């Protein structure tokens, strides 16, 4: 049994969904401290003028060390209108724009109070579009698993009887592989090779939101994402997200 445990992200990148695909259980780690300048409330799309950030404005007092689940969205500015307009403007000529645009139109027509709720909404919707609608996805806040950082991860692995923990590449910098092994858990580090795929607006740009892949490649997106499409190029460096 393989498990992945990742913090939620806004319109996440390809590597996020690769970890989901490779795992039997995918835990959204939503009850840990919110990180400044992380990927919880932002991601990137491609435009004719280069990369553009889509950022959800939030209320944060970092001195209070808030959890991700506690972060509220600042709805004073009409960020939903701006995000939908940016997606529509920059992907209207994408081959699969019409197939998927209703997902974004629906999401941005809703009122959202907490950041984690729109993050989860898009994660589940995009997973379904990629063909992973039956994946077991749970939120750590629903598990009532306590302990320090490493102990919690081990407890979550044991909760699901997982013997393999599929960890992001950044985990190499701090994970105690031996301690996990003592608890009967093998750590497998992601070494994601970013694929090169069909894309609008000139030269290929990697490490964007997965919506760039989806709107440009439709049903082929998952095979491209997991590097199973024949004859495609790859970007060899590993990104840390």
CORQUI-V842026 format. One line per field, one symbol per residue. ss: DSSP state (h for helix, s for strand, l for the rest). burial: 1 if it has 9 or more other ideal C-beta (glycine too) atoms within 8 Angstrom, else 0. Layout:
ss=???
burial=???
This chain:
ss=lsssssllllllshhhhhhhhhllssssllllsllllllllssssssllssssssllssllhhhllshhhlsslllllhhhhhhhhhhhhhlllllhhhhhhhhhhhhlllllshhhhhhhhhhhhhhhllllllsssshhhllllllhhhhhhhhhhhllllsssslhhhhhlllhhhhhhlllssssllllsslllllllllllllshhhhhhhhhhhhhhhhllllllllssllllll
burial=1111111111111111111111101111111101000011111111100011010111000000011110111000001101110111011001011001101110110001011111111111111111010010111100101000010111111101011111111010001000111010101111011111101000001011111111111100110111101001011000101
